[in-house]
Amino acid sequence: MKIISWNVNGVRAVERKGELENILSTPNLDFLFIQEIKSKPENLSEIEEKYSKDWIISWHSAENQAMQEQEFSFAELRISKI
């Protein structure tokens, strides 16, 4: 079993650069945990659509009441092999 944990400081930027696709092509990868994704759930729909055939995608929120009107950070995106 291969597990990767990655602190990205913004998941949409690594997706635009192709880095997410590269890491998901790691041989024998079972789980990818991505921290500091800095995105709202509705902004993750493109990533979900692109990878949902081969991967189960879920996230854990780090919502903060003080940041409700601003873009808030989701602490973790979990991607696991189907």
C-alpha positions as MATLAB code, in Angstrom:
seq = 'MKIISWNVNGVRAVERKGELENILSTPNLDFLFIQEIKSKPENLSEIEEKYSKDWIISWHSAENQAMQEQEFSFAELRISKI';
ca = [
       0.000    0.000    0.000;
       1.361    3.437   -0.957;
       0.219    6.592    0.868;
       1.342   10.133    0.029;
       0.757   13.223    2.168;
       1.274   16.563    0.406;
       1.039   20.171    1.650;
       0.159   22.122   -1.495;
      -0.697   25.665   -0.330;
      -3.541   25.817   -2.893;
      -4.878   22.789   -4.803;
      -6.158   24.672   -7.851;
      -2.663   25.997   -8.597;
      -1.111   22.517   -8.510;
      -3.936   21.238  -10.715;
      -3.354   24.007  -13.303;
       0.367   23.147  -13.376;
      -0.373   19.439  -13.924;
       1.269   18.448  -10.647;
      -1.859   16.751   -9.264;
      -2.182   14.558  -12.344;
       1.515   13.668  -12.105;
       1.313   12.594   -8.478;
      -1.892   10.616   -9.085;
      -0.030    8.632  -11.727;
       2.470    7.419   -9.089;
       2.714    3.617   -9.455;
       0.737    1.647   -6.838;
      -0.647    4.802   -5.171;
      -3.594    3.948   -2.896;
      -4.172    7.153   -0.912;
      -3.270   10.812   -1.405;
      -3.848   13.260    1.446;
      -3.524   16.903    0.457;
      -3.323   19.618    3.104;
      -3.809   23.393    2.839;
      -5.922   23.148   -0.306;
      -7.370   26.671    0.215;
     -10.556   26.158   -1.726;
     -14.309   26.104   -1.273;
     -16.142   22.860   -2.115;
     -17.791   24.387   -5.189;
     -14.333   25.190   -6.579;
     -13.334   21.524   -6.428;
     -15.949   20.306   -8.928;
     -13.522   20.303  -11.891;
     -11.059   18.172   -9.947;
     -13.842   15.804   -8.888;
     -15.113   15.442  -12.463;
     -11.643   14.861  -13.872;
     -10.553   12.175  -11.397;
     -13.777   10.561  -10.129;
     -13.576    7.605  -12.561;
     -10.486    6.218  -10.824;
     -10.472    7.912   -7.426;
     -12.783    8.543   -4.458;
     -12.468   12.202   -3.484;
     -13.529   13.676   -0.141;
     -12.458   16.581    2.033;
     -12.434   17.794    5.592;
     -13.366   21.389    6.293;
     -11.451   23.808    8.486;
     -14.239   26.374    8.434;
     -13.855   29.471   10.547;
     -16.795   31.753   11.414;
     -14.610   34.861   11.153;
     -13.717   33.955    7.572;
     -17.234   33.151    6.380;
     -17.378   35.981    3.814;
     -13.852   35.333    2.572;
     -12.515   32.289    0.844;
     -11.710   29.822    3.585;
      -9.281   26.981    3.723;
     -10.307   23.358    3.628;
      -7.733   21.542    5.656;
      -7.544   18.318    3.717;
      -8.512   16.684    0.446;
      -8.531   12.880    0.587;
      -8.154   10.904   -2.618;
      -8.259    7.117   -2.563;
      -8.167    4.466   -5.261;
     -11.532    2.941   -6.190;
];
